[in-house]
Amino acid sequence: DVFIAIEKAKAEEESTIARNVLDKILQNAKIASNREIPLCQDTGVAVVFLELGQEVHI
């Protein structure tokens, strides 16, 4: 069950931010279930552009 898997992941997660995200996904899933609509599992993708100077060593 999706709810159980997400709740388990949330309980095991150490990161506060990740737990918060999982909580939002659970809220979304409950709303979708109550309204009998599909659950949107797309959380988006972060796109980051970073410009480094020539003196930066990685």
C-alpha positions in Angstrom: 0.0 0.0 0.0 1.3 3.4 -0.9 0.3 5.0 2.4 2.1 2.4 4.4 5.3 2.7 2.3 5.4 6.5 2.6 4.7 6.5 6.3 7.4 3.9 6.8 9.9 6.0 4.8 8.9 9.1 6.8 9.5 7.2 10.1 12.9 6.0 9.0 14.0 9.3 7.4 16.7 11.3 9.3 16.4 14.5 7.3 13.8 17.0 8.6 13.3 18.4 5.1 12.8 15.0 3.6 10.3 14.1 6.4 8.4 17.3 5.6 8.3 16.4 1.9 7.0 12.9 2.7 4.4 14.5 4.9 3.2 16.7 2.0 3.1 13.6 -0.3 0.9 11.8 2.4 -1.4 14.8 2.6 -1.7 14.9 -1.2 -2.4 11.1 -1.2 -5.2 11.5 1.4 -6.8 14.4 -0.5 -6.6 12.4 -3.7 -8.2 9.4 -2.0 -11.0 11.4 -0.4 -11.8 13.1 -3.7 -11.4 9.9 -5.7 -8.9 11.6 -8.0 -5.5 10.3 -9.2 -2.5 10.9 -7.0 0.1 13.2 -8.6 3.5 11.7 -7.7 5.5 14.2 -9.8 7.5 16.2 -7.2 9.3 18.2 -9.9 12.9 18.5 -10.8 15.3 21.1 -9.5 17.3 22.7 -12.2 20.4 24.5 -11.0 22.8 26.6 -13.1 26.2 27.2 -11.5 29.0 29.3 -12.8 32.5 28.7 -11.4 35.5 30.9 -11.9 38.7 29.6 -13.4 40.5 29.6 -10.1 38.1 27.1 -8.5 39.6 23.6 -8.0 37.2 20.7 -7.4 
